[in-house]
Amino acid sequence: MKSPGADFRTVLLLAFRHLLVRRGRAVILLFGYAVGAGVMMVLLSVGEAMLVQSRDVSLVGGGQVTVLPEGIDLEGLRTGSMSGLFFGIDRARFLERQLIGGRRLDDVVAAVSPVIEHKLMYLERDGRLVPLRVGGELPSAAAAVGAGLAVQEGAWHDNTADDRFARPGPQQLYDELDHFHPPVRDSTWAEWHYFNIAPAADEWWYITYLVGGPLAEGRGGGQLLVTRHRRGRPPARFEARVRQDAVRFDTTVADLSVGAGTVVQRDGRYRIVGQAAGPTGTVRFDLLVRPTPNAYFPPVELRGDRYLSGYVVPAVRGTATGSICEDGACRRFEDVAAYHDHNWGVWRSTVWNWGQARGAVLSLVYGGVITSDTLASPTAAPYFLAAVDSQGTRQILRFRAIQYQGARPVAGVPGLTSPDSFVLRAVRDPDTLEVRVRVLEAQATTAGIGGDRVFLQMRGAFRVSGRLLSAVVADSGLGFFETFVGRGR
């Protein structure tokens, strides 16, 4: 009777002889075995990694898609390194309300759940700092994506703050967008409401309620600035100045008083009232400005060593109804084109380019602050272009430069010219837009140290073409545009 060891030696001898005799078949066999073993090890590793990640506190959540900031290292996120850097998504409310959770993706996105996950905070207790991991969710939204908490005791429902975040009413939304800001201790600080009213293609009004100066020291003030344009005629300018004690603003709401001039926002409608005087006479107005629903651009704040620039557009597109009286002659308007934005900050050694245009379908807003650092960078893309339609912001693109062309006289300023036309081309991944503008009128204001620069406000006709979200777009209309030029232009 053979021993088990003899059987093993026999099998081993036959295997080696087979390898020597059938070398090709043996190589194929070994290769197949190696591939199978490798695939099995990869699958086991992936399975183990998925199991670990499914239990990881940094990645727990519901839904089918997780949205993270561009450039995030998922492995770094899993191991907690990104959590330690307090990463976040800028303008998350705008993203949740319009770009992901808005009407445009109703047929694709069933529910959106914003999450603050395991942020590091410190609790002070009895003179000691206790590190904590904290998080936040909207209960109804978390439940909608299958990530609701298993509450062991008590209740977990949306509160007033949750409703204000996810479902703000018009009053809450526009106060959130359009509130004023604590003034910076700088004599050049300024903040203002700007309204643009265009009753006709050849008539438009600029209305600005401005506060600024050393407000923290009690030596600031306010201005109501009104400019009327009619094509082919010199502009008429009106102004009312007040001291700081006649200025009223609030860092939680959009309302503002500059003397007798007021801006009052109620339920998403702005009543603007004021009166001012100028070389040509007086002006008095009482208008109700209604922003088009969803047509807004969220607050953006840029900071540098010598500047702070804040900007929000509560009404990329809107209408105005009311009356404007010039030297006692009153005219009433019904649902004419209107625009409203809000600016705040300190600007030193900066210029900007800005524009807003209104077509039949699309409304456009572009802008950018230019500094010495921007000019020194050959790859900088300092400008944004937002395209807005009836469902809200359709896309936000970037571009590097505006190509100004030609020259046309500026009325009332001998020897000064403005561009005759200009073009800009903006991109974002596969989306591209080209905007061409033909300048119709221009107004000039001296700016800069010693009047070395001129600030141009232009009225123009635009055409836009390109692709947005895989669709061909084309539109045209009228708009307002701003830039700076050298005094010698």
SULSUL-V756388 format. One record per pair of residues at least 12 apart in sequence whose C-alpha atoms are under 10 Angstrom apart, sorted by the first residue. I is the first residue (numbers start at 1). GAP is how many residues later the second one is. Records with the same first field share a line. If there is no record, write none. Layout:
BEGIN
I->GAP + GAP
END
This chain:
BEGIN
52->26
53->22 + 25 + 26
56->22 + 23 + 24
57->21 + 22 + 23 + 60 + 61
58->19 + 20 + 21 + 22 + 23 + 24 + 25 + 59 + 60 + 61
59->15 + 18 + 19 + 20 + 21 + 58 + 59
60->57 + 87
61->52 + 54 + 56 + 81 + 84 + 85 + 86 + 87
62->51 + 80 + 81 + 82 + 83 + 84 + 85 + 86
63->47 + 48 + 49 + 50 + 79 + 80 + 81 + 82 + 83 + 84
64->81 + 82
65->44 + 47 + 80
66->46 + 47 + 48
67->22 + 33 + 47
68->19 + 20 + 21
69->18 + 19 + 20 + 21
70->19
72->15
80->38
83->34 + 35 + 36 + 37
84->34 + 35 + 36
85->34 + 35
86->31 + 32 + 33 + 34
87->32
88->28 + 29
90->210
91->207 + 208 + 209
92->22 + 23
93->21 + 72 + 73 + 205
94->202 + 203 + 204 + 205 + 299
95->19 + 203 + 298
96->15 + 16 + 17 + 18 + 69 + 70
97->15 + 68 + 69 + 70 + 71 + 197 + 295
98->196 + 197 + 198 + 293 + 294 + 295 + 296
99->292 + 293 + 294 + 295 + 296
100->12
101->12 + 65
102->192 + 289 + 290 + 291
103->191 + 287 + 288 + 289
104->286 + 287 + 288 + 289 + 290
105->286
110->34 + 35
111->29 + 30 + 31 + 32 + 33 + 34 + 35
112->26 + 29 + 30 + 32 + 33 + 54
113->24 + 25 + 26 + 27 + 28 + 29 + 30 + 31 + 32 + 33 + 34 + 53
114->22 + 23 + 24 + 27 + 28 + 52
115->20 + 21 + 22 + 23 + 26 + 27
116->18 + 19 + 20 + 21 + 22
117->16 + 17 + 18 + 19 + 20
118->14 + 15 + 16 + 17 + 18
119->13 + 14 + 15 + 16 + 17
120->12 + 13 + 14 + 15
121->12 + 13 + 14
122->12
137->12 + 21 + 25
138->18 + 19 + 20 + 21 + 23 + 24 + 25 + 27 + 28
139->17 + 18 + 19 + 20 + 23
140->16 + 17 + 18 + 22 + 23 + 26
141->17 + 21 + 25
164->12
169->98 + 99
170->95 + 96 + 97 + 98 + 99 + 123
171->82 + 83 + 94 + 95 + 96 + 97 + 98
172->80 + 81 + 94 + 95 + 96
173->80 + 94 + 95 + 141
174->79 + 80 + 91 + 92 + 93 + 94 + 95 + 96 + 117 + 122 + 140 + 141
175->75 + 76 + 77 + 78 + 79 + 80 + 90 + 91 + 92 + 93 + 139
176->75 + 76 + 77 + 78 + 122 + 123 + 138
177->75 + 76 + 77 + 119 + 120 + 121 + 122 + 134 + 135 + 136 + 137 + 165
178->15 + 73 + 74 + 75 + 76 + 77 + 87 + 120 + 121 + 133 + 134 + 135 + 136 + 163 + 164 + 165
179->70 + 71 + 72 + 73 + 74 + 75 + 76 + 77 + 133 + 163
180->12 + 13 + 69 + 70 + 71 + 72 + 73 + 74 + 75 + 76 + 162 + 163 + 164
181->68 + 69 + 70 + 71 + 72 + 129 + 163 + 164
182->33 + 34 + 67 + 68 + 69 + 162
183->28 + 29 + 30 + 31 + 32 + 33 + 68 + 161 + 162 + 163
184->28 + 29 + 30 + 31 + 32 + 124 + 160 + 161 + 162
185->28 + 29 + 30 + 31 + 32
186->26 + 27 + 28 + 29 + 30 + 31 + 159 + 160
187->25 + 26 + 27 + 28 + 29 + 30 + 32 + 33 + 159
188->24 + 25 + 26 + 27 + 32 + 157 + 158 + 159 + 160
189->22 + 23 + 24 + 25 + 26 + 31 + 118 + 119 + 155 + 156 + 157 + 158
190->20 + 21 + 22 + 23 + 24 + 25 + 30 + 31 + 32 + 153 + 154 + 155 + 156 + 157
191->18 + 19 + 20 + 21 + 22 + 31 + 118 + 119 + 120 + 151 + 152 + 153 + 154 + 155
192->16 + 17 + 18 + 19 + 20 + 30 + 31 + 32 + 64 + 149 + 150 + 151 + 152 + 153
193->14 + 15 + 16 + 17 + 18 + 31 + 61 + 62 + 63 + 70 + 120 + 147 + 148 + 149 + 150 + 151
194->12 + 13 + 14 + 15 + 16 + 31 + 119 + 145 + 146 + 147 + 148 + 149
195->12 + 13 + 14 + 31 + 77 + 94 + 120 + 125 + 143 + 144 + 145 + 146 + 147
196->12 + 30 + 31 + 93 + 122 + 124 + 141 + 142 + 143 + 144 + 145 + 284
197->31 + 90 + 92 + 121 + 122 + 123 + 124 + 139 + 140 + 141 + 142 + 143
198->30 + 31 + 121 + 122 + 135 + 138 + 139 + 140 + 141 + 280 + 281
199->120 + 121 + 122 + 133 + 134 + 135 + 136 + 137 + 138 + 139
200->30 + 133 + 136 + 137
201->29 + 30 + 136 + 258 + 259 + 260 + 276 + 277 + 278
202->27 + 28 + 29 + 30 + 238 + 239 + 257
203->25 + 26 + 27 + 28 + 256
204->23 + 24 + 25 + 26 + 27 + 31 + 133 + 134 + 255 + 276
205->21 + 22 + 23 + 24 + 25 + 30 + 31 + 32 + 119 + 133
206->19 + 20 + 21 + 22 + 23 + 31 + 133
207->17 + 18 + 19 + 20 + 21 + 31 + 32 + 65 + 67 + 78 + 133
208->15 + 16 + 17 + 18 + 19 + 31 + 132 + 133 + 134
209->13 + 14 + 15 + 16 + 17 + 31 + 47 + 48 + 49 + 52 + 53 + 54 + 63 + 65 + 133
210->12 + 13 + 14 + 15 + 31 + 37 + 46 + 47 + 48 + 132 + 133 + 134
211->12 + 13 + 30 + 31 + 32 + 33 + 36 + 37 + 38 + 45 + 46 + 47 + 133
212->32 + 35 + 132 + 133 + 134
213->31
214->30
215->29
218->25 + 26 + 27
219->24 + 25 + 26
220->22 + 23 + 24 + 25 + 27
221->20 + 21 + 22 + 23 + 24 + 25 + 26 + 37 + 38
222->18 + 19 + 20 + 21 + 22 + 23 + 24 + 25 + 26 + 35 + 36 + 37
223->16 + 17 + 18 + 19 + 20 + 24 + 35 + 36 + 38 + 53
224->14 + 15 + 16 + 17 + 18 + 33 + 34 + 35 + 36 + 37 + 38 + 50 + 51 + 52 + 53
225->12 + 13 + 14 + 15 + 16 + 49 + 50 + 51 + 52 + 53
226->12 + 13 + 14 + 48 + 49 + 50 + 51 + 52 + 57 + 58
227->12 + 51 + 56
228->55 + 98
229->212 + 213 + 214 + 230
230->211
231->209 + 210 + 211 + 228
232->179 + 208 + 209
233->178 + 179 + 208
234->176 + 177 + 178 + 209
235->45 + 176 + 177 + 207 + 208
236->41 + 42 + 43 + 44 + 45 + 46 + 47 + 90
237->39 + 40 + 41 + 42 + 43 + 44 + 45 + 46
238->37 + 38 + 39 + 40 + 41 + 42 + 43 + 44 + 45 + 46
239->36 + 37 + 38 + 39 + 40 + 43 + 44
240->18 + 19 + 20 + 21 + 34 + 35 + 36 + 37 + 38
241->17 + 18 + 35
242->16 + 17 + 18
243->15 + 16
244->14 + 15
245->13 + 14
246->12 + 13 + 14
247->12 + 13 + 14 + 15
248->14
249->14
253->12
254->12 + 16 + 88
255->15 + 16 + 17
256->16
257->15 + 16 + 17
258->16
259->15 + 16
260->13 + 14 + 15 + 16
261->12 + 13 + 14 + 15 + 23 + 24 + 25
262->12 + 13 + 24
263->24 + 25
264->24
265->23 + 24 + 25
267->23
268->21 + 22 + 23 + 24 + 25 + 46 + 47
269->19 + 20 + 21 + 22 + 23 + 49 + 51
270->17 + 18 + 19 + 20 + 21 + 50 + 70
271->15 + 16 + 17 + 18 + 19 + 49 + 50 + 51
272->13 + 14 + 15 + 16 + 17 + 48 + 50
273->12 + 13 + 14 + 15 + 49 + 50 + 51
274->12 + 13 + 50
275->49 + 50 + 51
276->50
277->49 + 50
280->46 + 47
281->45 + 46 + 47
282->43 + 44 + 45 + 46
283->41 + 42 + 43 + 44 + 45 + 46 + 47
284->39 + 40 + 41 + 42 + 43 + 44 + 45 + 46
285->37 + 38 + 39 + 40 + 41 + 45 + 46 + 47
286->35 + 36 + 37 + 38 + 39 + 46
287->32 + 33 + 34 + 35 + 36 + 37 + 45 + 46 + 47
288->31 + 32 + 33 + 34 + 35 + 46 + 47
289->26 + 29 + 30 + 31 + 32 + 33 + 46 + 47 + 48 + 49 + 50 + 51
290->25 + 27 + 28 + 29 + 30 + 31 + 45 + 47 + 48 + 49 + 50
291->22 + 23 + 24 + 25 + 26 + 27 + 28 + 29 + 47 + 48 + 49
292->22 + 23 + 24 + 25 + 26 + 27 + 46 + 47 + 97 + 98 + 100
293->21 + 22 + 23 + 24 + 25 + 97 + 98 + 99
294->20 + 21 + 22 + 23 + 94 + 95 + 96 + 97 + 98 + 99
295->18 + 19 + 20 + 21 + 22 + 23 + 68 + 92 + 93 + 94 + 95 + 96 + 97 + 98 + 99
296->16 + 17 + 18 + 19 + 20 + 21 + 22 + 44 + 45 + 69 + 90 + 92 + 96 + 97
297->14 + 15 + 16 + 17 + 18 + 19 + 44 + 68 + 89 + 90 + 91 + 95 + 96 + 99
298->13 + 14 + 15 + 16 + 95
299->12 + 13 + 14 + 15 + 43 + 44
300->12 + 13 + 43
301->42 + 43 + 44
302->43 + 66 + 67
303->42 + 43 + 44
304->42 + 43 + 44 + 67 + 69
305->43
306->40 + 41 + 42 + 43 + 44 + 65
307->38 + 39 + 40 + 41 + 42 + 43 + 62 + 64
308->36 + 37 + 38 + 39 + 40 + 61
309->34 + 35 + 36 + 37 + 38 + 41 + 59 + 60
310->32 + 33 + 34 + 35 + 36
311->30 + 31 + 32 + 33 + 34 + 56
312->28 + 29 + 30 + 31 + 32
313->26 + 27 + 28 + 29 + 30 + 52
314->25 + 26 + 27 + 28
315->23 + 24 + 25 + 26 + 27
316->22 + 23 + 24 + 25 + 40 + 41 + 42 + 47 + 48 + 49 + 70 + 71 + 72 + 73 + 76 + 77
317->20 + 21 + 22 + 23 + 39 + 40 + 41 + 42 + 45 + 46 + 47 + 48 + 71 + 72 + 73
318->17 + 18 + 19 + 20 + 21 + 22 + 40
319->14 + 15 + 16 + 17 + 18 + 19 + 20
320->13 + 14 + 15 + 16 + 17 + 18 + 19
321->12 + 13 + 14 + 15 + 16 + 17
322->12 + 13 + 14
337->21
338->20
339->17 + 18 + 19
347->22 + 24
348->23 + 100
349->21 + 22 + 23 + 99 + 100
350->19 + 20 + 21 + 22 + 24 + 98
351->17 + 18 + 19 + 20 + 21 + 96 + 97 + 102 + 104 + 132 + 133 + 134
352->15 + 16 + 17 + 18 + 19 + 30 + 31 + 103 + 130 + 131 + 132
353->13 + 14 + 15 + 16 + 17 + 30 + 48 + 49 + 102 + 103 + 128 + 129 + 130 + 131
354->12 + 13 + 14 + 15 + 29 + 30 + 31 + 103 + 126 + 127 + 128 + 129
355->12 + 13 + 30 + 102 + 103 + 104 + 105 + 124 + 125 + 126 + 127 + 128
356->29 + 30 + 103 + 122 + 123 + 124 + 125 + 126
357->30 + 78 + 80 + 102 + 103 + 104 + 105 + 106 + 107 + 119 + 120 + 121 + 122 + 123 + 124
358->30 + 103 + 104 + 117 + 118 + 119 + 120 + 121 + 122
359->30 + 102 + 103 + 104 + 105 + 115 + 116 + 117 + 118 + 119 + 120
360->29 + 114 + 115 + 116 + 117 + 118
361->26 + 27 + 28 + 29 + 112 + 113 + 114 + 115 + 116
362->24 + 25 + 26 + 27 + 28 + 30 + 31 + 32 + 102 + 111 + 112 + 113 + 114 + 115
363->23 + 24 + 25 + 26 + 27 + 29 + 30 + 31 + 112 + 113 + 114 + 115 + 116
364->21 + 22 + 23 + 24 + 25 + 29 + 32 + 71 + 100 + 115
365->19 + 20 + 21 + 22 + 23 + 31 + 114 + 115 + 116
366->17 + 18 + 19 + 20 + 21 + 30 + 31 + 32 + 33 + 58 + 60 + 115
367->15 + 16 + 17 + 18 + 19 + 31 + 32 + 114 + 115 + 116
368->13 + 14 + 15 + 16 + 17 + 30 + 31 + 32 + 33
369->13 + 14
370->12 + 13
374->26
378->22
379->21
380->19 + 20 + 21
381->17 + 18 + 19 + 20 + 45
382->16 + 17 + 18 + 19
383->14 + 15 + 16 + 17 + 18 + 19 + 43
384->12 + 13 + 14 + 15 + 16 + 42 + 43
385->12 + 13 + 14 + 39 + 40 + 41 + 42 + 48 + 50
386->12 + 40
387->46 + 81
394->74 + 75
395->32 + 33 + 36 + 73 + 74
396->30 + 31 + 32 + 35 + 72
397->28 + 29 + 30 + 31 + 32 + 34 + 35 + 36 + 71
398->27 + 28 + 29 + 30 + 34 + 35
399->25 + 26 + 27 + 28 + 29 + 33 + 34
400->24 + 25 + 26 + 27
401->22 + 23 + 24 + 25
402->20 + 21 + 22 + 23 + 24 + 33
403->16 + 18 + 19 + 20 + 21 + 22 + 33
404->14 + 15 + 16 + 17 + 18 + 19 + 20 + 33
405->13 + 14 + 15 + 16 + 17 + 18 + 33
406->12 + 13 + 14 + 15 + 16
407->12 + 13 + 14 + 32 + 82
408->12 + 13 + 31 + 32 + 33 + 34
409->32 + 33
410->31 + 32 + 33 + 34 + 46 + 48
411->30 + 31 + 32 + 33
412->31 + 32
413->30 + 31 + 32
415->72 + 73 + 74
416->28 + 38 + 69 + 70 + 71 + 72 + 73
417->25 + 27 + 39 + 68 + 70 + 71 + 72
418->21 + 23 + 24 + 25 + 26 + 36 + 37 + 38 + 39 + 40 + 65 + 66 + 67 + 71
419->18 + 19 + 20 + 21 + 23 + 37 + 39 + 64 + 66 + 70
420->17 + 18 + 19 + 20 + 21 + 22 + 40
421->15 + 16 + 17 + 18 + 19 + 39 + 40 + 41
422->13 + 14 + 15 + 16 + 17 + 38 + 40
423->12 + 13 + 14 + 15 + 39 + 40 + 41
424->12 + 13 + 40
425->39 + 40 + 41
426->40
427->39 + 40 + 41
428->40
429->40
430->37 + 38 + 39 + 40
431->35 + 36 + 37 + 38 + 39 + 40 + 41
432->33 + 34 + 35 + 36 + 37 + 40 + 41
433->31 + 32 + 33 + 34 + 35 + 39 + 40 + 41
434->29 + 30 + 31 + 32 + 33 + 40
435->27 + 28 + 29 + 30 + 31 + 39 + 40 + 41
436->24 + 25 + 26 + 27 + 28 + 29 + 40
437->22 + 23 + 24 + 25 + 26 + 27 + 39 + 40 + 41 + 42 + 43 + 44
438->20 + 21 + 22 + 23 + 24 + 25 + 40 + 41
439->19 + 20 + 21 + 22 + 23 + 39 + 40 + 41 + 42
440->18 + 19 + 20 + 21 + 38
441->16 + 17 + 18 + 19 + 39
442->13 + 14 + 15 + 16 + 17 + 18 + 38 + 39 + 40
443->12 + 13 + 14 + 15 + 16 + 39
444->12 + 13 + 14 + 38 + 39 + 40 + 41
445->12 + 39
446->38 + 39 + 40 + 41
447->37 + 38 + 39 + 40
448->36 + 38 + 39
451->35 + 36
452->33 + 34 + 35 + 36
453->31 + 32 + 33 + 34 + 35 + 36
454->29 + 30 + 31 + 32 + 33 + 34 + 35
455->27 + 28 + 29 + 30 + 31 + 32
456->25 + 26 + 27 + 28 + 29
457->23 + 24 + 25 + 26 + 27
458->21 + 22 + 23 + 24 + 25
459->19 + 20 + 21 + 22 + 23
460->17 + 18 + 19 + 20 + 21
461->15 + 16 + 17 + 18 + 19
462->13 + 14 + 15 + 16 + 17 + 18
463->12 + 13 + 14 + 15
464->12 + 13
END
